[in-house]
Amino acid sequence: MKKALILGFVLVFVLAMVLVACGGGEETTTTGATTATTAAQTTTTVAAETSTTGASQEPMTLKYASTFQQTESGGKIIQHFCDYIEDATAGAVTFDIFFGGQLGNPMEELGLVSSGSVDMICFGHPPYGDQVPLLNFPMWAPPDAQTAVDFFNYLTFEDPETAPLIQAEAAANNLIYLGFTSGGGNVFISKTPFTKLSELVGKKFGAGGSIPAFEALGYTVVQTFPPDTYEGLSRGVIEATQMGFVPTVNLKWYEVAKYYMWDGTYAAGNAFSVNLDTWAKLTPETQKIFKDAAKDAEAFSLELDATDTEANLKVLADAGVTVGSLTAEDQAAWYQLLFEASAADCMARAQKLGITDNMIKVLTKAAGFTGVTWAPPTP
């Protein structure tokens, strides 16, 4: 249990840092100036329309807690969401946003919103596997940032089997999900040149989570968490690793590992989550505005993905870093292993919690959406 929480916290650390990053693309190995073909995907943000029913909404000021800094991409997305609602309700609903974990750290977020201490959070859910096990389906999807967000939307809001299960799970925690945002693309990086995953076999590979997937590739895994990775690469404790693209640039890992390969997987999450008692105080018209705002913020997050990816690729090019993409075969093989490792964790948790049948439904639909082969383990 302790180990699962630690790994979950690492996943939240990653999500918080990579909320808006994307990449991936064609099979080539190129210079740092090469942009992955899916990274340039741009969506158009829908302008907020002033609600004609705003006057019927009782004036409210909602408390929004966030672990993101206001200047981070995650903070910008929250501000965008809140601005949309304030404009669309003509000021009937306003927000006090507490950035930078002022009200609580990632391990305290769920308690804050469930109890009503705050009205809203962007829910970094991975540490809460026991509280929201069905939402903790594999958090990555190929082949681009939009599809990763669509994956979360499909299972949570659209599929007739899985959506009621995941939403009921949220309601049991006294919250409702409105939508998700992009978590960006992921990369393998190494101190030495490589174009195939097999070329990293025998290397000391740093990983803080998904260790069974890396071991299945034949890697010698050295458990290493993001804050220690730069030093680990610099000192030769590890020779390669894998992580979200944007944090590797923010943490300057490219200074000690000059070879990057997009792995074809993208993350999503950070659900816009509202306390149910707060939600009940909103008129139906205002509730619709909130849902529209979440959809608009999703589009905004994808735009930030493209912008941040382009800017960070320029940083890598200036630093002489080689950037490419794994072959289609390697990308498919890697995602299969990643999905299997995550699904195994999900099933072990489901068995412990007595929700095996529901978890099988979610994972079966997740596998179908992403195109991987998966079947529940034989009893």
C-alpha positions in Angstrom: 0.0 0.0 0.0 2.8 2.4 1.0 4.6 1.7 -2.2 1.5 2.2 -4.3 0.9 5.6 -2.7 4.5 6.6 -3.4 4.2 5.6 -7.0 0.9 7.4 -7.2 2.4 10.6 -5.8 5.1 10.4 -8.4 2.5 10.2 -11.1 0.8 13.3 -9.7 4.2 15.0 -9.6 4.5 14.2 -13.3 1.0 15.3 -14.2 1.4 18.5 -12.4 4.5 19.3 -14.4 3.3 18.0 -17.8 -0.3 19.1 -17.8 0.2 20.8 -21.1 2.8 19.1 -23.3 2.5 17.0 -26.4 4.5 15.3 -29.1 4.9 12.2 -31.1 4.9 11.5 -34.8 6.6 9.9 -37.8 9.3 7.2 -37.7 12.6 9.1 -38.0 15.6 10.2 -36.0 16.2 13.9 -36.6 17.8 16.9 -35.0 16.2 18.8 -32.2 14.4 21.2 -34.6 12.1 18.3 -35.7 8.6 18.7 -34.3 6.5 15.5 -33.8 3.7 15.5 -36.3 0.9 15.3 -33.8 2.4 18.1 -31.6 1.3 20.8 -34.0 -2.4 19.9 -33.6 -4.2 23.0 -32.7 -7.8 23.4 -31.5 -9.9 26.6 -31.5 -11.0 27.9 -28.2 -14.7 28.6 -28.1 -15.5 32.1 -26.9 -17.6 32.4 -23.8 -21.1 33.7 -24.4 -22.8 35.8 -21.8 -25.7 33.9 -20.3 -29.1 35.5 -20.5 -30.1 33.4 -17.5 -27.3 34.6 -15.3 -29.6 36.8 -13.2 -31.5 33.8 -12.0 -28.3 32.4 -10.4 -27.7 33.3 -6.8 -24.5 35.3 -6.6 -21.7 33.0 -5.4 -17.9 33.2 -4.9 -16.4 29.7 -5.1 -13.1 28.6 -3.6 -10.8 26.8 -6.0 -7.8 25.0 -4.7 -4.8 24.2 -6.9 -1.4 22.8 -6.5 -0.3 24.5 -9.7 1.5 27.9 -9.7 -0.5 30.6 -11.5 2.3 30.9 -14.1 2.4 27.2 -14.9 0.3 25.8 -17.7 -2.0 24.1 -15.2 -2.5 27.4 -13.5 -3.2 29.1 -16.8 -5.8 26.5 -17.6 -7.6 27.0 -14.3 -7.6 30.8 -14.7 -9.0 30.3 -18.3 -11.8 28.1 -16.9 -12.8 30.5 -14.2 -12.6 33.5 -16.5 -15.0 31.8 -18.9 -17.6 31.2 -16.1 -17.3 34.7 -14.7 -17.9 36.2 -18.1 -20.6 33.8 -19.1 -22.6 34.3 -15.9 -22.1 38.1 -16.0 -20.3 37.9 -12.7 -23.0 35.9 -10.9 -20.4 33.3 -10.2 -16.9 34.4 -9.3 -13.8 32.5 -7.9 -11.2 32.8 -5.3 -8.3 30.7 -6.7 -5.7 29.5 -4.3 -2.6 28.5 -6.4 0.6 26.8 -5.4 -0.9 24.4 -2.8 -1.8 27.1 -0.4 -4.7 25.1 0.9 -3.2 21.6 0.6 -0.8 19.3 -1.3 -1.8 16.7 -3.9 -2.4 14.1 -1.1 -5.0 16.4 0.5 -7.0 17.6 -2.6 -9.7 15.0 -2.5 -10.4 15.6 1.2 -10.7 19.3 0.6 -13.3 19.1 -2.1 -15.2 16.1 -0.7 -15.6 17.8 2.7 -16.7 21.1 1.1 -13.6 23.0 2.5 -13.2 24.1 -1.1 -15.7 24.1 -4.0 -13.4 23.0 -6.8 -10.1 21.3 -7.6 -8.3 20.0 -10.7 -8.2 16.4 -9.4 -4.8 14.8 -9.7 -6.3 11.4 -9.1 -3.4 8.8 -9.3 -2.6 8.7 -5.5 -6.3 8.0 -4.8 -6.5 4.5 -6.3 -8.5 3.1 -3.4 -10.9 6.0 -3.4 -11.5 6.3 -7.2 -10.2 2.9 -8.5 -12.3 3.0 -11.7 -11.0 6.4 -12.7 -7.5 5.0 -12.2 -7.6 3.2 -15.5 -4.4 3.5 -17.6 -3.8 7.2 -17.9 -2.0 7.1 -21.3 -3.2 6.6 -24.8 -1.7 6.7 -28.3 -1.3 8.4 -30.8 -1.7 12.1 -29.9 -2.8 14.5 -27.2 -6.4 14.9 -28.5 -6.9 11.2 -28.4 -5.7 10.9 -24.8 -8.3 13.5 -23.7 -10.9 11.7 -25.8 -10.0 8.5 -24.1 -10.8 10.0 -20.7 -14.0 11.6 -21.9 -15.2 8.4 -23.5 -14.8 6.2 -20.5 -16.1 8.9 -18.0 -18.9 10.5 -19.9 -19.8 8.7 -23.1 -19.7 4.9 -22.9 -23.0 3.6 -21.5 -21.3 0.9 -19.4 -18.4 2.7 -17.9 -19.7 6.3 -17.5 -22.3 5.5 -14.9 -19.7 3.5 -12.9 -17.1 6.2 -12.9 -19.6 8.9 -12.2 -21.2 7.0 -9.3 -17.7 6.5 -7.9 -17.2 10.3 -8.0 -20.6 10.9 -6.3 -19.6 8.5 -3.5 -16.7 11.0 -2.9 -19.2 13.9 -3.0 -18.0 15.4 -6.3 -18.8 15.5 -9.9 -16.4 15.6 -12.9 -16.8 18.1 -15.6 -14.0 17.3 -18.0 -10.3 16.7 -18.4 -7.2 18.4 -19.8 -4.1 17.2 -21.7 -1.1 15.8 -19.9 1.2 15.9 -22.9 3.5 13.5 -24.7 6.2 11.2 -23.3 9.7 10.5 -24.3 12.5 8.0 -23.8 15.9 9.8 -23.2 19.4 8.4 -23.1 23.0 9.6 -22.7 23.9 7.6 -25.8 22.4 7.4 -29.3 19.5 5.0 -29.8 16.7 4.6 -32.3 15.1 1.4 -31.0 14.0 0.4 -27.5 16.1 -2.8 -27.8 19.2 -0.6 -27.9 18.6 0.4 -24.3 18.8 -3.2 -23.0 21.7 -3.5 -20.7 21.6 0.2 -19.7 20.9 1.3 -16.2 17.3 2.6 -16.6 15.8 5.1 -14.1 12.1 4.7 -13.4 9.9 5.7 -10.5 6.7 3.9 -11.7 5.5 1.4 -14.3 8.5 -0.7 -13.4 7.1 -4.0 -14.6 6.7 -2.5 -18.1 10.3 -1.4 -18.2 11.5 -4.8 -16.9 9.4 -6.5 -19.6 11.6 -4.5 -22.1 14.6 -6.2 -20.6 15.9 -3.1 -18.9 18.0 -3.0 -15.7 15.7 -0.8 -13.7 17.1 1.5 -11.0 14.2 3.1 -9.0 14.7 6.8 -9.5 12.2 9.6 -8.9 12.1 12.8 -10.9 13.9 15.1 -8.4 16.9 12.7 -8.4 17.1 12.0 -12.1 19.3 14.8 -13.2 22.0 13.8 -10.7 21.5 10.2 -11.5 22.1 10.8 -15.2 25.0 13.1 -14.5 26.8 10.7 -12.2 26.1 7.6 -14.3 23.9 6.0 -11.7 21.4 5.7 -14.6 22.0 6.0 -18.3 18.4 6.4 -19.6 14.9 7.1 -18.5 11.4 7.9 -19.7 9.0 10.7 -18.7 6.7 13.4 -20.0 8.5 15.7 -22.5 7.9 19.1 -20.8 9.3 18.2 -17.4 12.5 16.7 -18.9 13.1 20.2 -20.4 12.0 22.1 -17.3 14.3 20.0 -15.2 17.1 20.4 -17.8 17.8 16.7 -18.2 18.8 17.4 -21.7 22.0 18.9 -20.3 23.2 15.4 -19.4 21.1 13.2 -21.8 21.3 14.4 -25.4 19.1 11.8 -27.2 15.3 12.0 -27.1 12.7 9.7 -28.7 9.0 10.3 -28.6 7.3 7.1 -27.5 3.8 7.7 -29.0 2.0 7.8 -25.7 0.1 10.8 -24.2 -1.4 11.5 -20.8 -4.6 13.2 -19.7 -6.4 13.8 -16.4 -6.7 16.6 -13.9 -10.5 16.4 -13.9 -12.3 19.7 -13.2 -14.1 18.5 -10.1 -16.9 20.2 -8.1 -18.2 19.5 -4.7 -21.7 18.0 -5.1 -23.3 20.4 -2.5 -21.9 23.3 -4.4 -23.1 21.8 -7.7 -26.6 21.6 -6.3 -26.6 25.4 -5.6 -26.1 26.1 -9.3 -29.0 26.6 -11.6 -29.3 24.2 -14.6 -28.3 27.0 -16.9 -25.2 27.7 -14.8 -24.3 24.0 -14.6 -24.3 24.0 -18.4 -22.0 27.0 -18.4 -19.6 25.0 -16.1 -19.6 22.1 -18.5 -19.1 24.4 -21.5 -16.2 26.0 -19.6 -14.6 22.6 -19.0 -14.8 21.8 -22.7 -13.4 25.2 -23.6 -10.5 24.6 -21.1 -9.8 21.2 -22.7 -9.3 23.0 -26.1 -7.2 25.6 -24.4 -5.0 22.9 -22.8 -4.4 21.3 -26.2 -3.4 24.7 -27.7 -0.9 25.1 -24.8 0.4 21.6 -25.6 1.3 22.6 -29.1 2.8 25.9 -28.1 4.9 24.5 -25.3 6.1 21.6 -27.3 7.3 23.9 -30.1 9.0 26.2 -27.7 10.7 23.3 -25.9 11.9 21.7 -29.1 13.6 25.0 -29.9 15.4 24.8 -26.5 16.6 21.3 -27.3 17.7 22.3 -30.8 19.7 25.1 -29.4 21.3 22.7 -26.9 22.3 20.3 -29.7 19.9 17.5 -28.6 18.8 14.9 -31.1 15.1 14.3 -31.2 13.2 11.6 -33.1 10.3 9.2 -32.8 10.3 5.5 -32.1 9.2 3.2 -34.9 5.5 2.4 -35.2 6.3 -1.2 -34.1 8.2 0.0 -31.0 5.4 2.4 -30.1 2.8 -0.3 -30.3 4.9 -2.8 -28.4 5.6 -0.2 -25.7 2.0 0.8 -25.2 0.9 -2.8 -25.0 3.4 -3.4 -22.1 2.5 -0.1 -20.4 -1.2 -0.9 -20.6 -0.7 -4.4 -19.3 1.3 -3.2 -16.3 -1.3 -0.6 -15.4 -4.1 -3.0 -15.9 -2.4 -5.5 -13.6 -2.3 -2.9 -10.9 -5.9 -2.0 -11.5 -7.0 -5.6 -11.2 -5.1 -6.3 -8.0 -6.7 -3.2 -6.4 -10.1 -4.2 -7.7 -9.8 -7.7 -6.2 -8.9 -6.1 -2.8 -11.8 -3.7 -3.0 -14.3 -6.3 -4.3 -15.1 -4.5 -7.5 -13.5 -6.9 -10.0 -16.5 -7.1 -12.4 -16.7 -3.3 -12.7 -13.0 -3.0 -13.2 -13.1 -5.6 -16.0 -15.8 -3.6 -17.7 -13.7 -0.4 -17.6 -10.4 -2.0 -18.7 -12.1 -3.9 -21.5 -13.5 -0.7 -22.9 -10.2 1.1 -22.3 -8.4 -1.7 -24.3 -11.0 -1.4 -27.1 -10.6 2.3 -27.4 -6.8 2.3 -27.5 -6.5 -0.8 -29.7 -4.5 -3.0 -27.4 -5.1 -6.7 -26.7 -6.2 -7.4 -23.1 -8.2 -10.0 -21.3 -8.8 -10.3 -17.6 -6.6 -12.8 -15.8 -7.9 -16.3 -15.3 -9.2 -16.8 -11.8 
